[in-house]
């Protein structure tokens, strides 16, 4: 990506950064209770001694998201804010990848408007 591309996506990146600040006090809900909170708490509470989860919180796939959250909690503290800001690399990556995809199919003058959708 060029500097021009980053200028085009920067308002969207700023939007997601602002949105993350705004919702940083919201609690886990839906599947993030199982896939994020429960698994991350288990890793954190057991001090990363085990990689395999107990059956009652095992979702059947590698618990990388919970492990990722637990590691960030060890470094920055076990707070909702840390959990929300842990999502920023993924949000930014999604915006950048969608922009790159749209560049392949649409003229540049329309991409920002399509991103708004």
C-alpha positions as CSV (number, residue, x, y, z in Angstrom):
1,X,0.0,0.0,0.0
2,X,1.1,3.5,-0.8
3,X,0.9,6.6,1.3
4,X,-2.1,7.6,-0.8
5,X,-3.8,4.3,0.1
6,X,-3.2,4.9,3.8
7,X,-4.6,8.4,3.5
8,X,-7.8,6.9,2.0
9,X,-8.3,4.3,4.8
10,X,-7.1,6.5,7.7
11,X,-10.6,7.9,8.4
12,X,-11.9,4.4,8.7
13,X,-9.1,3.3,11.0
14,X,-9.7,6.4,13.1
15,X,-13.4,5.5,13.2
16,X,-12.7,2.0,14.6
17,X,-10.2,3.4,17.0
18,X,-12.8,5.9,18.3
19,X,-15.5,3.2,18.4
20,X,-13.2,1.0,20.5
21,X,-12.7,3.8,23.0
22,X,-16.4,4.4,23.1
23,X,-17.3,0.7,23.8
24,X,-14.3,-0.2,25.9
25,X,-16.5,-0.6,29.0
26,X,-18.9,-3.1,27.4
27,X,-18.8,-6.6,28.7
28,X,-18.3,-9.8,26.8
29,X,-21.4,-11.2,25.1
30,X,-22.6,-14.0,22.8
31,X,-19.9,-16.3,21.7
32,X,-17.1,-14.2,23.1
33,X,-18.0,-15.4,26.6
34,X,-17.0,-18.9,25.6
35,X,-14.3,-18.2,22.9
36,X,-12.7,-15.2,24.6
37,X,-13.5,-14.7,28.3
38,X,-13.9,-18.2,29.7
39,X,-10.9,-19.6,27.8
40,X,-8.7,-16.5,28.5
41,X,-9.6,-16.6,32.2
42,X,-8.7,-20.3,32.4
43,X,-5.2,-19.7,30.8
44,X,-4.7,-16.6,33.0
45,X,-5.8,-18.3,36.2
46,X,-3.6,-21.4,35.5
47,X,-0.6,-19.3,34.6
48,X,-0.3,-20.9,31.1
49,X,0.6,-24.3,32.5
50,X,-1.7,-26.2,30.2
51,X,-2.5,-25.7,26.5
52,X,-5.5,-28.1,26.4
53,X,-8.7,-26.7,28.0
54,X,-11.0,-28.6,30.3
55,X,-14.0,-30.2,28.6
56,X,-16.6,-27.7,29.9
57,X,-15.0,-24.8,28.1
58,X,-13.4,-26.6,25.1
59,X,-14.9,-25.3,21.9
60,X,-13.3,-28.0,19.7
61,X,-10.7,-25.9,18.0
62,X,-7.3,-24.4,19.0
63,X,-8.0,-21.7,21.7
64,X,-5.8,-19.1,20.1
65,X,-8.1,-16.2,20.7
66,X,-8.4,-16.9,24.4
67,X,-4.6,-17.5,24.6
68,X,-4.0,-14.2,22.9
69,X,-6.2,-12.3,25.4
70,X,-4.6,-14.0,28.4
71,X,-1.2,-13.0,27.2
72,X,-2.2,-9.4,26.8
73,X,-3.8,-9.5,30.2
74,X,-0.5,-10.7,31.7
75,X,1.3,-7.7,30.2
76,X,-1.3,-4.9,30.5
77,X,-3.8,-6.1,33.2
78,X,-7.0,-8.1,33.1
79,X,-9.4,-5.4,32.1
80,X,-12.2,-5.0,29.6
81,X,-10.3,-2.1,28.0
82,X,-7.3,-4.4,27.3
83,X,-9.7,-6.9,25.8
84,X,-11.3,-4.4,23.5
85,X,-8.0,-2.8,22.4
86,X,-6.7,-6.3,21.6
87,X,-9.1,-6.3,18.7
88,X,-7.7,-3.2,17.0
89,X,-5.1,-5.1,14.9
90,X,-7.8,-7.3,13.6
91,X,-10.1,-4.4,12.9
92,X,-7.4,-2.4,11.1
93,X,-6.4,-5.5,9.1
94,X,-10.0,-6.0,8.0
95,X,-10.3,-2.4,6.8
96,X,-7.0,-2.6,4.9
97,X,-7.7,-5.9,3.3
98,X,-11.2,-4.8,2.2
99,X,-9.6,-1.7,0.7
100,X,-7.1,-3.8,-1.2
101,X,-9.9,-6.1,-2.4
102,X,-12.0,-3.1,-3.6
103,X,-9.1,-1.6,-5.5
104,X,-9.1,-4.8,-7.7
105,X,-12.7,-4.4,-8.7
106,X,-13.6,-0.7,-8.6
107,X,-12.2,2.6,-9.7
108,X,-10.4,4.5,-7.0
109,X,-12.8,7.4,-7.0
110,X,-15.6,5.0,-5.8
111,X,-13.7,3.0,-3.2
112,X,-14.2,5.4,-0.2
113,X,-18.0,5.5,-0.9
114,X,-18.1,1.7,-1.1
115,X,-16.2,1.4,2.1
116,X,-18.8,3.5,3.8
117,X,-21.3,0.7,3.0
